Amino acid sequence: MPRQHQSKAMKNVFAEMRRLGFIVDQRKSGSYRIIPPPNLGGPIYTTHGTESALHPIRRDFKKYYNIELHV
C-alpha cells in the first residue's frame, strides 16, 4: 500500500497531543500508538492517521482522558 500524505488537521491533533504530554508513536504499518502521560493514566490508544479518524479520536479522548482536543 503506498504511503499517503497526512492532512493538516491530523498533524495539528498529533502536535496538540504531544504538547499535552502524550507519546505519539507511528508504527511501521502506518497506525499510531498514543501513550498517555503517567499523571493521566488510562489505556493506550491505537488509531490510524487518516481524516476519518479525527472525530472518533476527539470523542474517545473526552471519554478516556477527560481532555477536549481543539483543532
C-alpha positions in Angstrom: 0.0 0.0 0.0 1.5 3.4 -1.0 2.3 5.9 1.7 -0.3 8.6 1.9 0.2 12.3 2.8 -1.3 13.2 6.2 -3.8 16.0 6.4 -3.0 19.3 8.2 -5.8 18.7 10.7 -4.4 15.3 11.8 -0.9 16.8 12.1 -2.3 19.5 14.4 -4.1 16.9 16.5 -1.0 14.9 17.0 1.0 18.1 17.8 -1.6 19.0 20.4 -1.3 15.5 21.9 2.5 15.8 22.2 2.1 19.3 23.8 -0.2 17.7 26.4 2.5 15.1 27.2 1.2 12.1 25.2 3.7 9.9 23.3 2.6 9.6 19.7 4.4 6.6 18.1 3.9 5.8 14.4 4.2 2.1 13.8 5.7 0.5 10.7 2.2 -0.5 9.5 1.1 3.2 9.5 -1.0 3.0 12.6 -0.4 5.2 15.6 0.0 4.2 19.2 -0.8 7.0 21.6 0.5 6.5 25.2 -0.9 8.8 27.9 1.3 10.6 30.4 1.6 8.8 33.8 -0.4 11.5 35.6 -3.5 10.9 33.5 -3.5 7.1 33.4 -5.9 5.5 31.1 -5.5 3.0 28.2 -3.0 3.1 25.4 -4.9 4.4 22.3 -4.4 2.9 18.9 -5.7 4.6 15.7 -4.9 5.2 12.0 -3.8 8.7 10.9 -6.4 9.5 8.3 -9.0 12.3 8.3 -11.9 9.9 9.1 -10.3 9.1 12.5 -10.5 12.8 13.6 -14.0 12.7 15.2 -13.5 9.3 16.9 -10.2 10.5 18.4 -11.7 13.6 19.8 -14.7 11.7 21.2 -12.5 9.0 22.8 -10.1 11.5 24.3 -13.0 13.2 26.0 -14.3 9.8 27.3 -11.0 8.1 28.3 -8.8 11.1 29.5 -11.4 13.9 30.0 -9.4 16.1 27.5 -11.1 18.1 24.8 -8.9 18.4 21.7 -9.2 21.6 19.8 -8.4 21.6 16.2 
